[in-house]
Each structure stands twice: as C-alpha cells, then as structure tokens.
Amino acid sequence: MTEIALTENGKEYRAEYEIFDDMLVVYLPDGDIRQTVLNGGIKPHIAAMTHLRSFASTSTRAGV
C-alpha cells in the first residue's frame, strides 16, 4: 500500500491506496473505501489525492 497525506485548514489527513489491475482502491481515514477505474491513463497518486481532498473538504465543512 502507498500512503498519501494532505494538510487542509491546519489539519493533516492521511489515506492509503493500492492498485488491483486497473482499479484504484483508496482507504480513507474514516474507514470508507473509494474506487476509481484508471483506464490506463489516470495517474494513481493524482486520483487518490482527489478522493482525499474531497474527504478533507467534506470533513472540514462538517466540523470533523
């Protein structure tokens, strides 16, 4: 597994991801799992970071 980190509004968020064939699986800090089909052209790190940014943004708005 590969770990990514993001700091948003002074809070650090971490997630892990792995790739199975052409499927990216991202494990978010709250235990949720998100998946993206890479289609051979999407960079895994970028796609995983997009999921983590979305999570962080939602968590910030929710006050988590």
C-alpha positions in Angstrom: 0.0 0.0 0.0 1.0 3.6 -0.6 0.3 6.4 1.8 -0.7 9.9 0.9 -1.1 13.0 3.1 -2.8 16.3 2.8 -3.0 19.3 5.1 -6.1 21.4 4.9 -7.0 24.2 7.3 -4.2 23.1 9.6 -5.4 19.5 9.9 -3.5 16.6 8.4 -5.4 13.9 6.6 -3.8 10.5 5.6 -5.1 7.8 3.4 -3.6 4.6 1.8 -4.2 3.3 -1.6 -3.4 0.2 -3.7 -4.0 -0.8 -7.3 -5.6 -4.1 -8.4 -5.2 -4.5 -12.2 -6.8 -1.2 -13.4 -8.7 -0.5 -10.2 -7.5 2.1 -7.7 -8.8 1.4 -4.2 -8.4 4.3 -1.6 -8.8 3.7 2.1 -10.0 7.0 3.7 -9.3 8.0 7.4 -12.9 7.2 8.4 -12.8 3.7 7.1 -14.6 4.4 3.8 -13.3 2.9 0.7 -13.4 4.7 -2.7 -12.6 3.2 -6.1 -11.6 4.5 -9.4 -11.0 2.7 -12.7 -7.7 4.1 -14.0 -8.3 3.3 -17.7 -4.6 3.1 -18.3 -4.2 6.9 -18.3 -5.1 8.3 -14.9 -2.2 8.6 -12.5 -3.0 6.7 -9.3 -1.4 9.3 -7.0 -3.5 12.1 -8.5 -6.7 10.1 -8.4 -6.1 9.0 -4.8 -5.3 12.6 -3.8 -8.6 13.7 -5.4 -10.5 11.3 -3.1 -8.6 12.5 -0.1 -9.2 16.2 -0.9 -12.9 15.5 -1.3 -12.9 13.7 2.1 -11.0 16.6 3.8 -13.3 19.2 2.3 -16.4 17.4 3.4 -14.9 16.8 6.9 -13.9 20.5 7.2 -17.5 21.6 6.3 -18.9 19.0 8.8 -16.6 20.2 11.5 -14.9 16.8 11.9 
